[in-house]
Amino acid sequence: MLRAILRPALAITVALSALTGLAYPGLVTALAHALFPAQAAGSFVHRDGQPVGSSLIGQGWTRPGYFHGRPSAAGAGYDAAASGGRNKGPTDRILNDSLIPAAVEHAVQWDGARRGTIPADLVTASASGLDPEISPASAALQVPRVARARGLPESVVTALVQRHTRGRQFRLFGEPRVNVLLLNLALDSASTGR
């Protein structure tokens, strides 16, 4: 009796494990590499043949001549292995008493922002903590600092921000956004003339 129940149960477990654990992921991975090879390989961005980052994962930009992204909940290194939000809500004392005020103070000191007018994405981390994009308002706030640090006219930096602003997906989903890595690479090219 027990053998009659265990044998089919084990057979189904092995078959479903092979199907859902090996066959299905293998098929999806093969299709992804065939249909979307750049995205399946990590959406790496290359400069002079060398990978400089991924357009899907934020990076820590600290120099004044670069646009800064959202704060990372994964630590200063934007460690993808530590991806995840802070899990702190609007009533959390640590978030309200230290993390947000520190980010606000950074925006005030670095960019001359006025308290109460700083875009939320400059002082809060995204759900993954690795968001590679900022809002156009966050980019606009940083234009004077970046232009000053690079010795470029603000109009040139503003034009680069506008050129790298992507609209809503399918004109319906999400909000307009600017990929920080791609914008900073364009700034490097504009500064060096290449």
DAKAVEN-V338357 format. One record per run of one state. SS is the DSSP state (helix for helix, strand for strand, loop for the rest). FROM is the first residue (numbers start at 1). LEN is the number of residues. If there is no record, write none. Layout:
# DAKAVEN-V338357
((SS & FROM & LEN) (SS & FROM & LEN))
This chain:
# DAKAVEN-V338357
((loop & 1 & 1) (helix & 2 & 34) (loop & 36 & 1) (helix & 37 & 4) (loop & 41 & 3) (strand & 44 & 4) (loop & 48 & 2) (strand & 50 & 5) (loop & 55 & 25) (helix & 80 & 3) (loop & 83 & 10) (helix & 93 & 19) (loop & 112 & 8) (helix & 120 & 3) (loop & 123 & 10) (strand & 133 & 2) (loop & 135 & 1) (helix & 136 & 15) (loop & 151 & 3) (helix & 154 & 10) (loop & 164 & 1) (strand & 165 & 2) (loop & 167 & 2) (strand & 169 & 1) (loop & 170 & 3) (strand & 173 & 1) (loop & 174 & 3) (strand & 177 & 3) (helix & 180 & 13) (loop & 193 & 2))
